[in-house]
């Protein structure tokens, strides 16, 4: 999520949001992001705004259940497959159906499909594509993430957005682990995992981003 609070109202609101978006996208590009799933506050100026935002990124925006009403297809890329040290990882983006999408004039153009039903369709596809690990970037309420883990076998990790809190230990739901690292970039959530035959073993820790981690010179500038 780019915005951790509503942008507010005023004559320069849109201009300030544009400046912030430009800064964040350039920063995320420098950080080498692999994927990104937007949250409900990112849609404050509408879905079209997020689509424009994604064009600045060197990585895909994922949202499998954000649907174009006319075509019935996802507006953004639904998932991405990455290989980390020979482990094939499927990354799936989902957004809560409870959230509102931007201005009223876009409500006829786009809608959020049920995230559980969407995952039930896509997780088998990721398995068929030989993904050994499946992780959901879920911008959802806490109870929805637990319901998702219980309803869709095959999900190993849910990387949580929306909730501003962080937990030192993951939440176990069915065979999935849910990670919460906060909402303001104060922590880095780190997951080390080992795939052994059909079993996935993992270790999770939070790394506090204290001043001992220096800013990148280009970001500081």
C-alpha positions as CSV (number, residue, x, y, z in Angstrom):
1,X,0.0,0.0,0.0
2,X,1.4,3.4,-1.0
3,X,-1.0,5.6,1.1
4,X,-1.3,4.7,4.8
5,X,-4.0,7.4,5.3
6,X,-6.5,9.1,3.0
7,X,-4.9,11.9,1.0
8,X,-7.4,14.5,2.4
9,X,-9.1,17.3,0.6
10,X,-7.8,20.6,-0.7
11,X,-6.7,22.5,-3.8
12,X,-3.3,20.8,-3.9
13,X,-4.4,17.3,-2.8
14,X,-4.0,15.7,-6.2
15,X,-0.6,17.4,-6.9
16,X,0.7,16.2,-3.5
17,X,-0.5,12.7,-4.2
18,X,1.2,12.8,-7.6
19,X,4.5,13.8,-6.0
20,X,4.3,11.1,-3.4
21,X,3.4,8.5,-5.9
22,X,6.4,9.5,-8.1
23,X,8.7,9.4,-5.1
24,X,7.4,6.0,-4.0
25,X,7.6,4.4,-7.4
26,X,11.1,5.5,-8.0
27,X,12.1,4.3,-4.5
28,X,10.5,0.9,-4.9
29,X,12.3,0.6,-8.3
30,X,15.6,1.3,-6.5
31,X,14.7,-1.3,-3.8
32,X,14.2,-3.9,-6.5
33,X,10.6,-4.8,-5.6
34,X,9.4,-8.0,-7.2
35,X,5.6,-7.3,-7.0
36,X,3.1,-5.0,-5.4
37,X,-0.6,-5.2,-4.5
38,X,-2.4,-1.9,-4.0
39,X,-4.7,-1.3,-1.0
40,X,-8.0,0.5,-0.8
41,X,-6.4,3.9,0.0
42,X,-4.4,3.7,-3.2
43,X,-7.7,3.8,-5.1
44,X,-8.7,7.1,-3.6
45,X,-8.3,8.7,-7.0
46,X,-9.7,5.7,-8.8
47,X,-8.6,2.5,-10.6
48,X,-7.4,4.4,-13.6
49,X,-5.0,6.3,-11.4
50,X,-3.6,3.1,-10.0
51,X,-3.2,1.8,-13.6
52,X,-1.2,4.9,-14.5
53,X,0.8,4.4,-11.3
54,X,1.7,0.9,-12.3
55,X,3.3,2.2,-15.5
56,X,6.0,3.9,-13.5
57,X,7.0,0.6,-11.8
58,X,9.6,-1.9,-12.9
59,X,7.6,-4.6,-11.4
60,X,4.0,-5.8,-11.8
61,X,1.0,-4.7,-9.8
62,X,-1.0,-7.8,-8.8
63,X,-4.7,-7.9,-8.1
64,X,-6.4,-11.1,-9.4
65,X,-9.9,-10.1,-8.3
66,X,-10.0,-6.5,-9.5
67,X,-12.2,-7.0,-12.6
68,X,-13.1,-4.9,-15.6
69,X,-16.9,-5.1,-15.8
70,X,-17.2,-5.0,-19.6
71,X,-14.5,-7.7,-20.4
72,X,-14.8,-9.7,-17.2
73,X,-11.0,-9.9,-17.0
74,X,-8.6,-8.7,-14.3
75,X,-7.5,-5.1,-14.7
76,X,-4.0,-5.8,-13.3
77,X,-1.8,-8.8,-13.6
78,X,-3.4,-11.6,-11.4
79,X,-0.2,-13.4,-10.4
80,X,3.6,-13.6,-11.0
81,X,5.9,-16.6,-10.8
82,X,9.5,-16.1,-9.5
83,X,12.4,-18.4,-9.0
84,X,14.4,-18.0,-5.8
85,X,17.4,-20.3,-5.7
86,X,15.7,-22.9,-7.9
87,X,12.5,-22.8,-5.9
88,X,9.5,-21.8,-8.0
89,X,7.2,-19.4,-6.1
90,X,3.8,-18.3,-7.2
91,X,2.7,-14.8,-6.0
92,X,-1.0,-14.0,-6.1
93,X,-2.5,-10.6,-5.4
94,X,-5.9,-10.3,-3.7
95,X,-7.9,-7.3,-2.4
96,X,-10.9,-7.5,0.0
97,X,-14.3,-7.3,-1.5
98,X,-15.4,-5.1,1.5
99,X,-13.3,-2.1,0.3
100,X,-14.6,0.7,-1.9
101,X,-13.0,1.5,-5.2
102,X,-12.4,5.2,-5.8
103,X,-14.8,7.8,-7.3
104,X,-18.4,7.0,-8.0
105,X,-18.0,7.3,-11.8
106,X,-15.8,4.2,-11.8
107,X,-18.2,1.9,-10.0
108,X,-19.8,0.8,-13.2
109,X,-16.5,0.1,-14.9
110,X,-14.7,-2.0,-12.2
111,X,-15.6,-4.3,-9.3
112,X,-13.9,-6.6,-6.8
113,X,-14.7,-10.3,-7.1
114,X,-14.8,-12.5,-4.1
115,X,-11.1,-13.2,-3.2
116,X,-11.7,-16.7,-2.0
117,X,-13.5,-17.8,-5.2
118,X,-10.8,-16.1,-7.2
119,X,-8.0,-17.9,-5.3
120,X,-9.9,-21.3,-5.7
121,X,-9.5,-20.8,-9.4
122,X,-6.0,-19.5,-9.6
123,X,-4.1,-21.6,-6.9
124,X,-4.6,-24.8,-9.0
125,X,-3.3,-23.0,-12.0
126,X,-0.1,-22.1,-10.1
127,X,0.3,-25.7,-9.0
128,X,-0.1,-26.8,-12.6
129,X,2.7,-24.3,-13.5
130,X,5.0,-26.3,-11.1
131,X,5.0,-23.7,-8.3
132,X,6.4,-25.3,-5.2
133,X,5.5,-22.4,-2.9
134,X,2.3,-20.2,-3.2
135,X,2.2,-16.9,-1.5
136,X,-0.7,-14.4,-1.4
137,X,-0.2,-10.7,-1.2
138,X,-3.5,-10.1,0.6
139,X,-4.8,-6.6,1.3
140,X,-7.7,-7.9,3.4
141,X,-9.2,-7.8,6.9
142,X,-7.7,-10.3,9.4
143,X,-10.7,-12.6,9.5
144,X,-10.7,-12.8,5.7
145,X,-7.1,-13.9,5.5
146,X,-7.8,-16.7,7.9
147,X,-11.0,-17.7,6.0
148,X,-8.9,-17.7,2.8
149,X,-6.2,-20.0,4.3
150,X,-8.9,-22.4,5.4
151,X,-10.9,-22.4,2.2
152,X,-8.1,-22.7,-0.3
153,X,-5.7,-25.6,0.3
154,X,-2.2,-25.1,-1.2
155,X,-1.5,-21.6,0.0
156,X,1.7,-21.6,2.1
157,X,2.1,-17.9,3.0
158,X,-0.2,-14.8,3.2
159,X,1.7,-11.6,3.2
160,X,-0.6,-9.2,4.9
161,X,-1.5,-5.7,4.1
162,X,-4.1,-3.3,5.5
163,X,-3.6,-4.0,9.2
164,X,-1.3,-1.4,10.7
165,X,-0.2,-3.7,13.5
166,X,2.7,-6.2,13.4
167,X,3.2,-9.6,15.0
168,X,6.5,-11.1,16.0
169,X,5.2,-14.6,15.1
170,X,3.1,-15.7,12.2
171,X,-0.6,-16.6,12.5
172,X,-1.1,-20.2,11.7
173,X,-4.4,-20.9,9.7
174,X,-4.8,-24.4,8.2
175,X,-1.5,-25.1,6.5
176,X,-0.7,-21.4,5.8
177,X,1.2,-18.9,7.8
178,X,0.0,-15.2,7.9
179,X,2.7,-12.5,8.3
180,X,2.0,-9.0,9.5
181,X,4.9,-6.5,9.4
182,X,3.1,-3.2,10.0
183,X,1.9,-0.6,7.5
184,X,4.4,2.3,7.6
185,X,7.6,0.6,6.5
186,X,9.1,0.5,10.1
187,X,9.8,-3.2,9.8
188,X,11.0,-5.6,7.2
189,X,9.4,-9.0,7.3
190,X,11.9,-11.7,6.5
191,X,11.0,-15.3,5.6
192,X,13.6,-18.0,5.1
193,X,12.0,-21.2,3.7
194,X,13.2,-24.6,2.7
195,X,11.3,-26.9,0.3
196,X,11.8,-30.5,1.1
197,X,9.9,-32.8,-1.3
198,X,6.3,-31.6,-0.8
199,X,7.0,-30.0,2.6
200,X,7.7,-26.3,3.1
201,X,9.6,-25.3,6.3
202,X,9.9,-21.7,7.1
203,X,11.4,-19.2,9.7
204,X,10.0,-15.7,10.1
205,X,11.5,-12.7,11.7
206,X,10.9,-8.9,11.8
207,X,13.8,-6.7,11.2
208,X,13.3,-3.2,12.6
209,X,14.5,-0.6,10.2
210,X,16.3,1.6,12.7
211,X,18.7,4.5,11.7
212,X,21.6,2.0,11.5
213,X,20.3,1.1,8.1
214,X,21.4,4.1,6.0
215,X,19.2,5.6,3.3
216,X,20.1,5.0,-0.3
217,X,21.8,8.2,-1.6
218,X,19.4,8.6,-4.5
219,X,16.4,8.2,-2.1
220,X,17.8,10.7,0.3
221,X,18.4,13.2,-2.4
